[in-house]
């Protein structure tokens, strides 16, 4: 089912529209003239923002099976590959990470949403957590997730 209400039709679309508009407002502003302190802060802020955007993208990917089906794609990874100009392997890897964050590693997803865990860190942490022995208690697995996030 398509949402034809425009950017204000859903809070996620409204937030994305606002973020894109705000970034468009500064696309011609030259950072060369920022103070060192301001550049340092901006670099940290943009890194946190990247993690937050990646987490939102992951949530969207984890729930996009209907999008792929509606467009006749084999799966979400194939849809992503076709519509975002990434290779199929990357598209499917992104969907795999999104699914892991959505179904298994909610604390890790929360760290990305807070901007404290980068997408690259999340991938490494998911790989490490998925490699844990299957017979570990859920408490031990939860502690491992917390330690790796920290």
Chimera marker file (.cmm) of the C-alpha trace (Angstrom):
<marker_set name="trace">
<marker id="1" x="0.000" y="0.000" z="0.000" r="1" g="1" b="0" radius="0.5"/>
<marker id="2" x="1.528" y="3.291" z="-1.110" r="1" g="1" b="0" radius="0.5"/>
<marker id="3" x="1.500" y="6.470" z="0.951" r="1" g="1" b="0" radius="0.5"/>
<marker id="4" x="0.659" y="9.345" z="-1.377" r="1" g="1" b="0" radius="0.5"/>
<marker id="5" x="0.367" y="11.939" z="1.347" r="1" g="1" b="0" radius="0.5"/>
<marker id="6" x="3.787" y="13.474" z="0.705" r="1" g="1" b="0" radius="0.5"/>
<marker id="7" x="6.586" y="14.036" z="3.210" r="1" g="1" b="0" radius="0.5"/>
<marker id="8" x="4.207" y="15.151" z="5.954" r="1" g="1" b="0" radius="0.5"/>
<marker id="9" x="2.168" y="11.943" z="5.546" r="1" g="1" b="0" radius="0.5"/>
<marker id="10" x="4.376" y="10.017" z="7.947" r="1" g="1" b="0" radius="0.5"/>
<marker id="11" x="6.757" y="11.231" z="10.681" r="1" g="1" b="0" radius="0.5"/>
<marker id="12" x="9.699" y="9.334" z="9.131" r="1" g="1" b="0" radius="0.5"/>
<marker id="13" x="9.166" y="11.054" z="5.779" r="1" g="1" b="0" radius="0.5"/>
<marker id="14" x="8.771" y="14.431" z="7.489" r="1" g="1" b="0" radius="0.5"/>
<marker id="15" x="12.028" y="13.950" z="9.445" r="1" g="1" b="0" radius="0.5"/>
<marker id="16" x="13.892" y="12.905" z="6.314" r="1" g="1" b="0" radius="0.5"/>
<marker id="17" x="12.523" y="15.875" z="4.386" r="1" g="1" b="0" radius="0.5"/>
<marker id="18" x="13.596" y="18.251" z="7.156" r="1" g="1" b="0" radius="0.5"/>
<marker id="19" x="17.084" y="16.741" z="7.358" r="1" g="1" b="0" radius="0.5"/>
<marker id="20" x="17.582" y="16.950" z="3.603" r="1" g="1" b="0" radius="0.5"/>
<marker id="21" x="16.336" y="20.543" z="3.532" r="1" g="1" b="0" radius="0.5"/>
<marker id="22" x="18.658" y="21.524" z="6.385" r="1" g="1" b="0" radius="0.5"/>
<marker id="23" x="21.651" y="19.965" z="4.645" r="1" g="1" b="0" radius="0.5"/>
<marker id="24" x="20.701" y="21.630" z="1.373" r="1" g="1" b="0" radius="0.5"/>
<marker id="25" x="20.791" y="24.965" z="3.214" r="1" g="1" b="0" radius="0.5"/>
<marker id="26" x="24.505" y="24.513" z="3.974" r="1" g="1" b="0" radius="0.5"/>
<marker id="27" x="25.712" y="22.726" z="0.844" r="1" g="1" b="0" radius="0.5"/>
<marker id="28" x="27.482" y="25.850" z="-0.398" r="1" g="1" b="0" radius="0.5"/>
<marker id="29" x="28.887" y="26.879" z="3.000" r="1" g="1" b="0" radius="0.5"/>
<marker id="30" x="32.651" y="26.409" z="3.012" r="1" g="1" b="0" radius="0.5"/>
<marker id="31" x="33.923" y="24.594" z="6.142" r="1" g="1" b="0" radius="0.5"/>
<marker id="32" x="37.405" y="25.976" z="5.503" r="1" g="1" b="0" radius="0.5"/>
<marker id="33" x="36.377" y="29.086" z="7.376" r="1" g="1" b="0" radius="0.5"/>
<marker id="34" x="35.146" y="27.253" z="10.479" r="1" g="1" b="0" radius="0.5"/>
<marker id="35" x="37.218" y="27.437" z="13.630" r="1" g="1" b="0" radius="0.5"/>
<marker id="36" x="39.117" y="24.302" z="14.586" r="1" g="1" b="0" radius="0.5"/>
<marker id="37" x="36.727" y="23.810" z="17.505" r="1" g="1" b="0" radius="0.5"/>
<marker id="38" x="33.684" y="24.133" z="15.227" r="1" g="1" b="0" radius="0.5"/>
<marker id="39" x="35.175" y="21.694" z="12.665" r="1" g="1" b="0" radius="0.5"/>
<marker id="40" x="35.937" y="19.188" z="15.420" r="1" g="1" b="0" radius="0.5"/>
<marker id="41" x="32.370" y="19.428" z="16.701" r="1" g="1" b="0" radius="0.5"/>
<marker id="42" x="30.914" y="19.233" z="13.182" r="1" g="1" b="0" radius="0.5"/>
<marker id="43" x="32.946" y="16.102" z="12.389" r="1" g="1" b="0" radius="0.5"/>
<marker id="44" x="31.684" y="14.416" z="15.558" r="1" g="1" b="0" radius="0.5"/>
<marker id="45" x="28.107" y="15.525" z="14.866" r="1" g="1" b="0" radius="0.5"/>
<marker id="46" x="28.125" y="14.315" z="11.250" r="1" g="1" b="0" radius="0.5"/>
<marker id="47" x="29.524" y="10.953" z="12.389" r="1" g="1" b="0" radius="0.5"/>
<marker id="48" x="26.719" y="10.586" z="14.930" r="1" g="1" b="0" radius="0.5"/>
<marker id="49" x="24.191" y="11.657" z="12.303" r="1" g="1" b="0" radius="0.5"/>
<marker id="50" x="25.514" y="9.018" z="9.888" r="1" g="1" b="0" radius="0.5"/>
<marker id="51" x="24.957" y="6.329" z="12.528" r="1" g="1" b="0" radius="0.5"/>
<marker id="52" x="21.438" y="7.578" z="13.191" r="1" g="1" b="0" radius="0.5"/>
<marker id="53" x="20.582" y="7.625" z="9.489" r="1" g="1" b="0" radius="0.5"/>
<marker id="54" x="22.055" y="4.128" z="9.085" r="1" g="1" b="0" radius="0.5"/>
<marker id="55" x="19.909" y="2.857" z="11.960" r="1" g="1" b="0" radius="0.5"/>
<marker id="56" x="16.766" y="4.361" z="10.419" r="1" g="1" b="0" radius="0.5"/>
<marker id="57" x="17.693" y="2.828" z="7.064" r="1" g="1" b="0" radius="0.5"/>
<marker id="58" x="18.128" y="-0.513" z="8.810" r="1" g="1" b="0" radius="0.5"/>
<marker id="59" x="14.670" y="-0.288" z="10.360" r="1" g="1" b="0" radius="0.5"/>
<marker id="60" x="13.231" y="0.534" z="6.962" r="1" g="1" b="0" radius="0.5"/>
<marker id="61" x="15.094" y="-2.323" z="5.275" r="1" g="1" b="0" radius="0.5"/>
<marker id="62" x="13.954" y="-4.805" z="7.924" r="1" g="1" b="0" radius="0.5"/>
<marker id="63" x="10.342" y="-3.950" z="7.162" r="1" g="1" b="0" radius="0.5"/>
<marker id="64" x="10.579" y="-3.553" z="3.371" r="1" g="1" b="0" radius="0.5"/>
<marker id="65" x="9.579" y="-7.029" z="2.241" r="1" g="1" b="0" radius="0.5"/>
<marker id="66" x="6.324" y="-5.549" z="0.977" r="1" g="1" b="0" radius="0.5"/>
<marker id="67" x="8.219" y="-2.988" z="-1.109" r="1" g="1" b="0" radius="0.5"/>
<marker id="68" x="10.237" y="-5.700" z="-2.826" r="1" g="1" b="0" radius="0.5"/>
<marker id="69" x="7.139" y="-7.826" z="-3.382" r="1" g="1" b="0" radius="0.5"/>
<marker id="70" x="5.103" y="-4.885" z="-4.692" r="1" g="1" b="0" radius="0.5"/>
<marker id="71" x="7.858" y="-4.010" z="-7.194" r="1" g="1" b="0" radius="0.5"/>
<marker id="72" x="8.387" y="-7.634" z="-8.236" r="1" g="1" b="0" radius="0.5"/>
<marker id="73" x="11.923" y="-7.898" z="-6.825" r="1" g="1" b="0" radius="0.5"/>
<marker id="74" x="13.293" y="-11.273" z="-5.682" r="1" g="1" b="0" radius="0.5"/>
<marker id="75" x="13.989" y="-9.891" z="-2.227" r="1" g="1" b="0" radius="0.5"/>
<marker id="76" x="14.737" y="-6.640" z="-0.425" r="1" g="1" b="0" radius="0.5"/>
<marker id="77" x="18.450" y="-6.908" z="-1.224" r="1" g="1" b="0" radius="0.5"/>
<marker id="78" x="17.690" y="-7.113" z="-4.948" r="1" g="1" b="0" radius="0.5"/>
<marker id="79" x="15.301" y="-4.163" z="-4.668" r="1" g="1" b="0" radius="0.5"/>
<marker id="80" x="17.929" y="-2.100" z="-2.829" r="1" g="1" b="0" radius="0.5"/>
<marker id="81" x="20.543" y="-2.997" z="-5.419" r="1" g="1" b="0" radius="0.5"/>
<marker id="82" x="18.327" y="-1.954" z="-8.298" r="1" g="1" b="0" radius="0.5"/>
<marker id="83" x="16.995" y="1.274" z="-6.793" r="1" g="1" b="0" radius="0.5"/>
<marker id="84" x="20.023" y="2.603" z="-4.910" r="1" g="1" b="0" radius="0.5"/>
<marker id="85" x="22.732" y="1.726" z="-7.432" r="1" g="1" b="0" radius="0.5"/>
<marker id="86" x="24.670" y="-0.575" z="-5.138" r="1" g="1" b="0" radius="0.5"/>
<marker id="87" x="25.828" y="-4.045" z="-6.029" r="1" g="1" b="0" radius="0.5"/>
<marker id="88" x="23.629" y="-6.995" z="-5.090" r="1" g="1" b="0" radius="0.5"/>
<marker id="89" x="26.100" y="-8.325" z="-2.510" r="1" g="1" b="0" radius="0.5"/>
<marker id="90" x="26.111" y="-4.975" z="-0.684" r="1" g="1" b="0" radius="0.5"/>
<marker id="91" x="22.338" y="-4.708" z="-0.832" r="1" g="1" b="0" radius="0.5"/>
<marker id="92" x="21.870" y="-8.161" z="0.631" r="1" g="1" b="0" radius="0.5"/>
<marker id="93" x="24.542" y="-7.574" z="3.307" r="1" g="1" b="0" radius="0.5"/>
<marker id="94" x="22.732" y="-4.378" z="4.337" r="1" g="1" b="0" radius="0.5"/>
<marker id="95" x="19.454" y="-6.300" z="4.608" r="1" g="1" b="0" radius="0.5"/>
<marker id="96" x="21.144" y="-9.071" z="6.619" r="1" g="1" b="0" radius="0.5"/>
<marker id="97" x="22.511" y="-6.500" z="9.084" r="1" g="1" b="0" radius="0.5"/>
<marker id="98" x="19.133" y="-4.756" z="9.255" r="1" g="1" b="0" radius="0.5"/>
<marker id="99" x="17.392" y="-8.047" z="9.982" r="1" g="1" b="0" radius="0.5"/>
<marker id="100" x="19.895" y="-8.946" z="12.705" r="1" g="1" b="0" radius="0.5"/>
<marker id="101" x="19.479" y="-5.534" z="14.351" r="1" g="1" b="0" radius="0.5"/>
<marker id="102" x="15.696" y="-5.777" z="14.126" r="1" g="1" b="0" radius="0.5"/>
<marker id="103" x="15.260" y="-9.355" z="15.320" r="1" g="1" b="0" radius="0.5"/>
<marker id="104" x="18.200" y="-10.058" z="17.617" r="1" g="1" b="0" radius="0.5"/>
<marker id="105" x="20.335" y="-7.110" z="18.642" r="1" g="1" b="0" radius="0.5"/>
<marker id="106" x="18.035" y="-4.317" z="19.804" r="1" g="1" b="0" radius="0.5"/>
<marker id="107" x="20.606" y="-2.775" z="22.177" r="1" g="1" b="0" radius="0.5"/>
<marker id="108" x="23.042" y="-2.464" z="19.304" r="1" g="1" b="0" radius="0.5"/>
<marker id="109" x="20.359" y="-0.866" z="17.133" r="1" g="1" b="0" radius="0.5"/>
<marker id="110" x="19.655" y="1.577" z="19.973" r="1" g="1" b="0" radius="0.5"/>
<marker id="111" x="23.357" y="2.510" z="20.048" r="1" g="1" b="0" radius="0.5"/>
<marker id="112" x="23.185" y="3.338" z="16.351" r="1" g="1" b="0" radius="0.5"/>
<marker id="113" x="19.975" y="5.319" z="16.890" r="1" g="1" b="0" radius="0.5"/>
<marker id="114" x="21.764" y="7.291" z="19.619" r="1" g="1" b="0" radius="0.5"/>
<marker id="115" x="24.657" y="7.941" z="17.245" r="1" g="1" b="0" radius="0.5"/>
<marker id="116" x="27.196" y="6.164" z="19.457" r="1" g="1" b="0" radius="0.5"/>
<marker id="117" x="27.735" y="3.047" z="17.302" r="1" g="1" b="0" radius="0.5"/>
<marker id="118" x="28.795" y="3.397" z="13.671" r="1" g="1" b="0" radius="0.5"/>
<marker id="119" x="27.445" y="1.125" z="10.932" r="1" g="1" b="0" radius="0.5"/>
<marker id="120" x="30.904" y="-0.452" z="10.526" r="1" g="1" b="0" radius="0.5"/>
<marker id="121" x="31.099" y="-1.134" z="14.260" r="1" g="1" b="0" radius="0.5"/>
<marker id="122" x="27.586" y="-2.598" z="14.203" r="1" g="1" b="0" radius="0.5"/>
<marker id="123" x="28.564" y="-5.037" z="11.447" r="1" g="1" b="0" radius="0.5"/>
<marker id="124" x="31.626" y="-6.235" z="13.368" r="1" g="1" b="0" radius="0.5"/>
<marker id="125" x="29.636" y="-6.545" z="16.594" r="1" g="1" b="0" radius="0.5"/>
<marker id="126" x="26.837" y="-8.513" z="14.891" r="1" g="1" b="0" radius="0.5"/>
<marker id="127" x="29.400" y="-10.867" z="13.357" r="1" g="1" b="0" radius="0.5"/>
<marker id="128" x="31.005" y="-11.399" z="16.782" r="1" g="1" b="0" radius="0.5"/>
<marker id="129" x="27.670" y="-11.930" z="18.530" r="1" g="1" b="0" radius="0.5"/>
<marker id="130" x="26.436" y="-14.330" z="15.852" r="1" g="1" b="0" radius="0.5"/>
<marker id="131" x="29.651" y="-16.342" z="16.297" r="1" g="1" b="0" radius="0.5"/>
<marker id="132" x="29.004" y="-16.946" z="20.006" r="1" g="1" b="0" radius="0.5"/>
<marker id="133" x="28.344" y="-20.557" z="21.006" r="1" g="1" b="0" radius="0.5"/>
<marker id="134" x="24.666" y="-21.492" z="20.713" r="1" g="1" b="0" radius="0.5"/>
<marker id="135" x="24.560" y="-22.918" z="24.233" r="1" g="1" b="0" radius="0.5"/>
<marker id="136" x="25.261" y="-19.600" z="26.012" r="1" g="1" b="0" radius="0.5"/>
<marker id="137" x="22.482" y="-18.321" z="28.247" r="1" g="1" b="0" radius="0.5"/>
<marker id="138" x="20.509" y="-15.312" z="27.076" r="1" g="1" b="0" radius="0.5"/>
<marker id="139" x="21.959" y="-13.388" z="30.023" r="1" g="1" b="0" radius="0.5"/>
<marker id="140" x="25.506" y="-14.100" z="28.890" r="1" g="1" b="0" radius="0.5"/>
<marker id="141" x="24.658" y="-13.122" z="25.324" r="1" g="1" b="0" radius="0.5"/>
<marker id="142" x="23.094" y="-9.890" z="26.589" r="1" g="1" b="0" radius="0.5"/>
<marker id="143" x="26.199" y="-9.086" z="28.618" r="1" g="1" b="0" radius="0.5"/>
<marker id="144" x="28.370" y="-9.797" z="25.563" r="1" g="1" b="0" radius="0.5"/>
<marker id="145" x="26.243" y="-7.421" z="23.499" r="1" g="1" b="0" radius="0.5"/>
<marker id="146" x="26.567" y="-4.702" z="26.157" r="1" g="1" b="0" radius="0.5"/>
<marker id="147" x="30.341" y="-5.178" z="26.439" r="1" g="1" b="0" radius="0.5"/>
<marker id="148" x="30.847" y="-5.005" z="22.671" r="1" g="1" b="0" radius="0.5"/>
<marker id="149" x="28.689" y="-1.898" z="22.385" r="1" g="1" b="0" radius="0.5"/>
<marker id="150" x="30.703" y="-0.271" z="25.164" r="1" g="1" b="0" radius="0.5"/>
<link id1="1" id2="2" r="1" g="1" b="0" radius="0.2"/>
<link id1="2" id2="3" r="1" g="1" b="0" radius="0.2"/>
<link id1="3" id2="4" r="1" g="1" b="0" radius="0.2"/>
<link id1="4" id2="5" r="1" g="1" b="0" radius="0.2"/>
<link id1="5" id2="6" r="1" g="1" b="0" radius="0.2"/>
<link id1="6" id2="7" r="1" g="1" b="0" radius="0.2"/>
<link id1="7" id2="8" r="1" g="1" b="0" radius="0.2"/>
<link id1="8" id2="9" r="1" g="1" b="0" radius="0.2"/>
<link id1="9" id2="10" r="1" g="1" b="0" radius="0.2"/>
<link id1="10" id2="11" r="1" g="1" b="0" radius="0.2"/>
<link id1="11" id2="12" r="1" g="1" b="0" radius="0.2"/>
<link id1="12" id2="13" r="1" g="1" b="0" radius="0.2"/>
<link id1="13" id2="14" r="1" g="1" b="0" radius="0.2"/>
<link id1="14" id2="15" r="1" g="1" b="0" radius="0.2"/>
<link id1="15" id2="16" r="1" g="1" b="0" radius="0.2"/>
<link id1="16" id2="17" r="1" g="1" b="0" radius="0.2"/>
<link id1="17" id2="18" r="1" g="1" b="0" radius="0.2"/>
<link id1="18" id2="19" r="1" g="1" b="0" radius="0.2"/>
<link id1="19" id2="20" r="1" g="1" b="0" radius="0.2"/>
<link id1="20" id2="21" r="1" g="1" b="0" radius="0.2"/>
<link id1="21" id2="22" r="1" g="1" b="0" radius="0.2"/>
<link id1="22" id2="23" r="1" g="1" b="0" radius="0.2"/>
<link id1="23" id2="24" r="1" g="1" b="0" radius="0.2"/>
<link id1="24" id2="25" r="1" g="1" b="0" radius="0.2"/>
<link id1="25" id2="26" r="1" g="1" b="0" radius="0.2"/>
<link id1="26" id2="27" r="1" g="1" b="0" radius="0.2"/>
<link id1="27" id2="28" r="1" g="1" b="0" radius="0.2"/>
<link id1="28" id2="29" r="1" g="1" b="0" radius="0.2"/>
<link id1="29" id2="30" r="1" g="1" b="0" radius="0.2"/>
<link id1="30" id2="31" r="1" g="1" b="0" radius="0.2"/>
<link id1="31" id2="32" r="1" g="1" b="0" radius="0.2"/>
<link id1="32" id2="33" r="1" g="1" b="0" radius="0.2"/>
<link id1="33" id2="34" r="1" g="1" b="0" radius="0.2"/>
<link id1="34" id2="35" r="1" g="1" b="0" radius="0.2"/>
<link id1="35" id2="36" r="1" g="1" b="0" radius="0.2"/>
<link id1="36" id2="37" r="1" g="1" b="0" radius="0.2"/>
<link id1="37" id2="38" r="1" g="1" b="0" radius="0.2"/>
<link id1="38" id2="39" r="1" g="1" b="0" radius="0.2"/>
<link id1="39" id2="40" r="1" g="1" b="0" radius="0.2"/>
<link id1="40" id2="41" r="1" g="1" b="0" radius="0.2"/>
<link id1="41" id2="42" r="1" g="1" b="0" radius="0.2"/>
<link id1="42" id2="43" r="1" g="1" b="0" radius="0.2"/>
<link id1="43" id2="44" r="1" g="1" b="0" radius="0.2"/>
<link id1="44" id2="45" r="1" g="1" b="0" radius="0.2"/>
<link id1="45" id2="46" r="1" g="1" b="0" radius="0.2"/>
<link id1="46" id2="47" r="1" g="1" b="0" radius="0.2"/>
<link id1="47" id2="48" r="1" g="1" b="0" radius="0.2"/>
<link id1="48" id2="49" r="1" g="1" b="0" radius="0.2"/>
<link id1="49" id2="50" r="1" g="1" b="0" radius="0.2"/>
<link id1="50" id2="51" r="1" g="1" b="0" radius="0.2"/>
<link id1="51" id2="52" r="1" g="1" b="0" radius="0.2"/>
<link id1="52" id2="53" r="1" g="1" b="0" radius="0.2"/>
<link id1="53" id2="54" r="1" g="1" b="0" radius="0.2"/>
<link id1="54" id2="55" r="1" g="1" b="0" radius="0.2"/>
<link id1="55" id2="56" r="1" g="1" b="0" radius="0.2"/>
<link id1="56" id2="57" r="1" g="1" b="0" radius="0.2"/>
<link id1="57" id2="58" r="1" g="1" b="0" radius="0.2"/>
<link id1="58" id2="59" r="1" g="1" b="0" radius="0.2"/>
<link id1="59" id2="60" r="1" g="1" b="0" radius="0.2"/>
<link id1="60" id2="61" r="1" g="1" b="0" radius="0.2"/>
<link id1="61" id2="62" r="1" g="1" b="0" radius="0.2"/>
<link id1="62" id2="63" r="1" g="1" b="0" radius="0.2"/>
<link id1="63" id2="64" r="1" g="1" b="0" radius="0.2"/>
<link id1="64" id2="65" r="1" g="1" b="0" radius="0.2"/>
<link id1="65" id2="66" r="1" g="1" b="0" radius="0.2"/>
<link id1="66" id2="67" r="1" g="1" b="0" radius="0.2"/>
<link id1="67" id2="68" r="1" g="1" b="0" radius="0.2"/>
<link id1="68" id2="69" r="1" g="1" b="0" radius="0.2"/>
<link id1="69" id2="70" r="1" g="1" b="0" radius="0.2"/>
<link id1="70" id2="71" r="1" g="1" b="0" radius="0.2"/>
<link id1="71" id2="72" r="1" g="1" b="0" radius="0.2"/>
<link id1="72" id2="73" r="1" g="1" b="0" radius="0.2"/>
<link id1="73" id2="74" r="1" g="1" b="0" radius="0.2"/>
<link id1="74" id2="75" r="1" g="1" b="0" radius="0.2"/>
<link id1="75" id2="76" r="1" g="1" b="0" radius="0.2"/>
<link id1="76" id2="77" r="1" g="1" b="0" radius="0.2"/>
<link id1="77" id2="78" r="1" g="1" b="0" radius="0.2"/>
<link id1="78" id2="79" r="1" g="1" b="0" radius="0.2"/>
<link id1="79" id2="80" r="1" g="1" b="0" radius="0.2"/>
<link id1="80" id2="81" r="1" g="1" b="0" radius="0.2"/>
<link id1="81" id2="82" r="1" g="1" b="0" radius="0.2"/>
<link id1="82" id2="83" r="1" g="1" b="0" radius="0.2"/>
<link id1="83" id2="84" r="1" g="1" b="0" radius="0.2"/>
<link id1="84" id2="85" r="1" g="1" b="0" radius="0.2"/>
<link id1="85" id2="86" r="1" g="1" b="0" radius="0.2"/>
<link id1="86" id2="87" r="1" g="1" b="0" radius="0.2"/>
<link id1="87" id2="88" r="1" g="1" b="0" radius="0.2"/>
<link id1="88" id2="89" r="1" g="1" b="0" radius="0.2"/>
<link id1="89" id2="90" r="1" g="1" b="0" radius="0.2"/>
<link id1="90" id2="91" r="1" g="1" b="0" radius="0.2"/>
<link id1="91" id2="92" r="1" g="1" b="0" radius="0.2"/>
<link id1="92" id2="93" r="1" g="1" b="0" radius="0.2"/>
<link id1="93" id2="94" r="1" g="1" b="0" radius="0.2"/>
<link id1="94" id2="95" r="1" g="1" b="0" radius="0.2"/>
<link id1="95" id2="96" r="1" g="1" b="0" radius="0.2"/>
<link id1="96" id2="97" r="1" g="1" b="0" radius="0.2"/>
<link id1="97" id2="98" r="1" g="1" b="0" radius="0.2"/>
<link id1="98" id2="99" r="1" g="1" b="0" radius="0.2"/>
<link id1="99" id2="100" r="1" g="1" b="0" radius="0.2"/>
<link id1="100" id2="101" r="1" g="1" b="0" radius="0.2"/>
<link id1="101" id2="102" r="1" g="1" b="0" radius="0.2"/>
<link id1="102" id2="103" r="1" g="1" b="0" radius="0.2"/>
<link id1="103" id2="104" r="1" g="1" b="0" radius="0.2"/>
<link id1="104" id2="105" r="1" g="1" b="0" radius="0.2"/>
<link id1="105" id2="106" r="1" g="1" b="0" radius="0.2"/>
<link id1="106" id2="107" r="1" g="1" b="0" radius="0.2"/>
<link id1="107" id2="108" r="1" g="1" b="0" radius="0.2"/>
<link id1="108" id2="109" r="1" g="1" b="0" radius="0.2"/>
<link id1="109" id2="110" r="1" g="1" b="0" radius="0.2"/>
<link id1="110" id2="111" r="1" g="1" b="0" radius="0.2"/>
<link id1="111" id2="112" r="1" g="1" b="0" radius="0.2"/>
<link id1="112" id2="113" r="1" g="1" b="0" radius="0.2"/>
<link id1="113" id2="114" r="1" g="1" b="0" radius="0.2"/>
<link id1="114" id2="115" r="1" g="1" b="0" radius="0.2"/>
<link id1="115" id2="116" r="1" g="1" b="0" radius="0.2"/>
<link id1="116" id2="117" r="1" g="1" b="0" radius="0.2"/>
<link id1="117" id2="118" r="1" g="1" b="0" radius="0.2"/>
<link id1="118" id2="119" r="1" g="1" b="0" radius="0.2"/>
<link id1="119" id2="120" r="1" g="1" b="0" radius="0.2"/>
<link id1="120" id2="121" r="1" g="1" b="0" radius="0.2"/>
<link id1="121" id2="122" r="1" g="1" b="0" radius="0.2"/>
<link id1="122" id2="123" r="1" g="1" b="0" radius="0.2"/>
<link id1="123" id2="124" r="1" g="1" b="0" radius="0.2"/>
<link id1="124" id2="125" r="1" g="1" b="0" radius="0.2"/>
<link id1="125" id2="126" r="1" g="1" b="0" radius="0.2"/>
<link id1="126" id2="127" r="1" g="1" b="0" radius="0.2"/>
<link id1="127" id2="128" r="1" g="1" b="0" radius="0.2"/>
<link id1="128" id2="129" r="1" g="1" b="0" radius="0.2"/>
<link id1="129" id2="130" r="1" g="1" b="0" radius="0.2"/>
<link id1="130" id2="131" r="1" g="1" b="0" radius="0.2"/>
<link id1="131" id2="132" r="1" g="1" b="0" radius="0.2"/>
<link id1="132" id2="133" r="1" g="1" b="0" radius="0.2"/>
<link id1="133" id2="134" r="1" g="1" b="0" radius="0.2"/>
<link id1="134" id2="135" r="1" g="1" b="0" radius="0.2"/>
<link id1="135" id2="136" r="1" g="1" b="0" radius="0.2"/>
<link id1="136" id2="137" r="1" g="1" b="0" radius="0.2"/>
<link id1="137" id2="138" r="1" g="1" b="0" radius="0.2"/>
<link id1="138" id2="139" r="1" g="1" b="0" radius="0.2"/>
<link id1="139" id2="140" r="1" g="1" b="0" radius="0.2"/>
<link id1="140" id2="141" r="1" g="1" b="0" radius="0.2"/>
<link id1="141" id2="142" r="1" g="1" b="0" radius="0.2"/>
<link id1="142" id2="143" r="1" g="1" b="0" radius="0.2"/>
<link id1="143" id2="144" r="1" g="1" b="0" radius="0.2"/>
<link id1="144" id2="145" r="1" g="1" b="0" radius="0.2"/>
<link id1="145" id2="146" r="1" g="1" b="0" radius="0.2"/>
<link id1="146" id2="147" r="1" g="1" b="0" radius="0.2"/>
<link id1="147" id2="148" r="1" g="1" b="0" radius="0.2"/>
<link id1="148" id2="149" r="1" g="1" b="0" radius="0.2"/>
<link id1="149" id2="150" r="1" g="1" b="0" radius="0.2"/>
</marker_set>
